Amino acid sequence: MPKRDFLDEVIEERTGSNPEFPALVEAAERRRELLRSLAREREERSLSQTALAAAMNTSQSAVARLENSATDTKLSTVERFAAALGYRVEYRLVRQD
């Protein structure tokens, strides 16, 4: 059994007052992984944050915040990030059984 840490305790505590909290955490983890994937793609292309920012019509510091998951990112921003790398974001609904 893995050792429990502070984050596990916070999730358990918040779940007590909001049963939907674990789903919110999972959604945040999915968003973070998507942004990390885009950041890896940028790095693999040897594209600087400044160059990507210019393609997105934003600032280098905004790209840094996206890549460090320091913000709750709008879908439109993720779409611009992906488009600047030649990708598009696809959505699908998955039942939460």
Secondary structure as GFF3:
##gff-version 3
##sequence-region A 1 97
A	DSSP	alpha_helix	6	17	.	.	.	ID=ss1
A	DSSP	alpha_helix	21	44	.	.	.	ID=ss2
A	DSSP	alpha_helix	49	56	.	.	.	ID=ss3
A	DSSP	alpha_helix	60	67	.	.	.	ID=ss4
A	DSSP	alpha_helix	75	84	.	.	.	ID=ss5
###
